[in-house]
Each structure stands twice: as C-alpha cells, then as structure tokens.
Amino acid sequence: MRRKTLVNNLMKGYGYSREKCEELLNEIGVSISCRGEELSVEKFIELSNLI
C-alpha cells in the first residue's frame, strides 16, 4: 500500500499550507510528489532542520 506524499503529511502534521510544504521540499531538492519512504536519511535531516 502506498503512503501519503510528504506534502500531505506536512500539511496534516504541522498545519502548513500546500504552498509552504512545496517550498520546503523544493528548498531541499525533493519532488513535491515524493513519498516518505523515498526520502534519503540526508534529505530527511535537511527537511527536519528546516521545520
């Protein structure tokens, strides 16, 4: 079963707007259609530092 996209998880978990979530992912060089299981450890750290 496929998981939700990172954008949807960030929107639900942090209450961010879709635009803010897409901005965060673009900043770390990750596609806005990326799913959590596709994220490398390095990219996960970069994202957590931005949040």
DOVOFI-579408 format. One record per atom (N, C-alpha, C): residue in three letters; x negated, y negated, z; residue number from 1; atom name. Coordinates in steps of 0.2 Angstrom, whole numbers, always signed. Example, Ala and Ser with C-alpha at 12.3 -4.5 7.8 and 13.67 -1.06 7.14 Angstrom:
# residues 2
   residuo    east   north      up   num   atomo
       ALA     -66     +28     +39     1       N
       ALA     -62     +22     +39     1      CA
       ALA     -66     +16     +39     1       C
       SER     -64     +11     +35     2       N
       SER     -68      +5     +36     2      CA
       SER     -64      +0     +39     2       C
This chain:
# residues 51
   residuo    east   north      up   num   atomo
       MET      -4      +6      +0     1       N
       MET      +0      +0      +0     1      CA
       MET      -4      -6      +0     1       C
       ARG      -3     -11      -4     2       N
       ARG      -7     -17      -5     2      CA
       ARG      -5     -22      +1     2       C
       ARG     -10     -25      +3     3       N
       ARG      -9     -30      +9     3      CA
       ARG      -7     -37      +6     3       C
       LYS      -5     -42     +10     4       N
       LYS      -4     -48      +8     4      CA
       LYS     -10     -52      +6     4       C
       THR      -9     -57      +2     5       N
       THR     -15     -61      +0     5      CA
       THR     -17     -65      +5     5       C
       LEU     -24     -67      +5     6       N
       LEU     -26     -72     +10     6      CA
       LEU     -22     -78     +11     6       C
       VAL     -20     -81      +6     7       N
       VAL     -16     -87      +6     7      CA
       VAL     -10     -86     +10     7       C
       ASN      -6     -80      +9     8       N
       ASN      +0     -79     +13     8      CA
       ASN      -2     -78     +20     8       C
       ASN      -7     -74     +22     9       N
       ASN      -9     -73     +29     9      CA
       ASN     -11     -80     +32     9       C
       LEU     -15     -84     +29    10       N
       LEU     -17     -90     +32    10      CA
       LEU     -11     -95     +33    10       C
       MET      -6     -95     +28    11       N
       MET      +0     -99     +29    11      CA
       MET      +4     -96     +35    11       C
       LYS      +5     -90     +36    12       N
       LYS      +9     -87     +41    12      CA
       LYS      +5     -87     +48    12       C
       GLY      -1     -86     +48    13       N
       GLY      -5     -85     +54    13      CA
       GLY      -7     -92     +57    13       C
       TYR      -9     -97     +53    14       N
       TYR     -11    -103     +55    14      CA
       TYR      -6    -109     +54    14       C
       GLY      -1    -108     +50    15       N
       GLY      +4    -113     +49    15      CA
       GLY      +1    -118     +43    15       C
       TYR      -4    -116     +40    16       N
       TYR      -7    -120     +34    16      CA
       TYR      -2    -121     +28    16       C
       SER      -2    -126     +25    17       N
       SER      +1    -127     +18    17      CA
       SER      -2    -122     +13    17       C
       ARG      +1    -121      +8    18       N
       ARG      -2    -117      +2    18      CA
       ARG      -8    -121      +0    18       C
       GLU      -7    -127      -1    19       N
       GLU     -12    -131      -4    19      CA
       GLU     -19    -131      +0    19       C
       LYS     -18    -131      +7    20       N
       LYS     -23    -131     +12    20      CA
       LYS     -27    -124     +11    20       C
       CYS     -23    -119     +11    21       N
       CYS     -26    -112     +10    21      CA
       CYS     -30    -111      +4    21       C
       GLU     -27    -114      -2    22       N
       GLU     -30    -113      -8    22      CA
       GLU     -37    -117      -8    22       C
       GLU     -37    -123      -5    23       N
       GLU     -43    -127      -4    23      CA
       GLU     -48    -124      +0    23       C
       LEU     -46    -120      +5    24       N
       LEU     -51    -117      +9    24      CA
       LEU     -54    -111      +5    24       C
       LEU     -50    -107      +2    25       N
       LEU     -53    -102      -2    25      CA
       LEU     -57    -104      -8    25       C
       ASN     -55    -110     -11    26       N
       ASN     -59    -112     -16    26      CA
       ASN     -66    -115     -14    26       C
       GLU     -66    -118      -8    27       N
       GLU     -72    -120      -5    27      CA
       GLU     -77    -115      -3    27       C
       ILE     -75    -109      -2    28       N
       ILE     -80    -103      -1    28      CA
       ILE     -81     -99      -7    28       C
       GLY     -78    -101     -13    29       N
       GLY     -78     -97     -19    29      CA
       GLY     -75     -91     -20    29       C
       VAL     -69     -91     -17    30       N
       VAL     -65     -85     -17    30      CA
       VAL     -58     -86     -21    30       C
       SER     -56     -81     -25    31       N
       SER     -50     -82     -29    31      CA
       SER     -44     -83     -24    31       C
       ILE     -39     -87     -26    32       N
       ILE     -33     -88     -22    32      CA
       ILE     -29     -82     -22    32       C
       SER     -30     -77     -26    33       N
       SER     -26     -71     -26    33      CA
       SER     -30     -65     -23    33       C
       CYS     -35     -67     -19    34       N
       CYS     -39     -62     -16    34      CA
       CYS     -35     -59     -10    34       C
       ARG     -36     -53      -8    35       N
       ARG     -33     -50      -3    35      CA
       ARG     -39     -48      +3    35       C
       GLY     -37     -48      +9    36       N
       GLY     -41     -47     +14    36      CA
       GLY     -46     -42     +13    36       C
       GLU     -44     -36     +11    37       N
       GLU     -49     -30     +10    37      CA
       GLU     -54     -32      +5    37       C
       GLU     -53     -37      +1    38       N
       GLU     -58     -38      -5    38      CA
       GLU     -64     -43      -2    38       C
       LEU     -63     -46      +4    39       N
       LEU     -67     -51      +6    39      CA
       LEU     -73     -48      +9    39       C
       SER     -79     -50      +7    40       N
       SER     -86     -48     +10    40      CA
       SER     -86     -51     +17    40       C
       VAL     -91     -48     +21    41       N
       VAL     -92     -50     +28    41      CA
       VAL     -95     -57     +27    41       C
       GLU     -99     -59     +23    42       N
       GLU    -102     -65     +22    42      CA
       GLU     -96     -71     +21    42       C
       LYS     -92     -69     +16    43       N
       LYS     -86     -73     +14    43      CA
       LYS     -81     -74     +20    43       C
       PHE     -80     -69     +24    44       N
       PHE     -76     -69     +30    44      CA
       PHE     -79     -74     +35    44       C
       ILE     -85     -74     +36    45       N
       ILE     -89     -78     +41    45      CA
       ILE     -88     -85     +38    45       C
       GLU     -89     -86     +32    46       N
       GLU     -88     -93     +29    46      CA
       GLU     -81     -96     +30    46       C
       LEU     -76     -92     +29    47       N
       LEU     -69     -94     +30    47      CA
       LEU     -68     -95     +37    47       C
       SER     -70     -91     +42    48       N
       SER     -69     -92     +49    48      CA
       SER     -72     -98     +51    48       C
       ASN     -78    -100     +49    49       N
       ASN     -81    -106     +51    49      CA
       ASN     -78    -112     +48    49       C
       LEU     -74    -112     +43    50       N
       LEU     -70    -117     +40    50      CA
       LEU     -64    -118     +44    50       C
       ILE     -61    -113     +47    51       N
       ILE     -55    -113     +50    51      CA
       ILE     -56    -116     +57    51       C
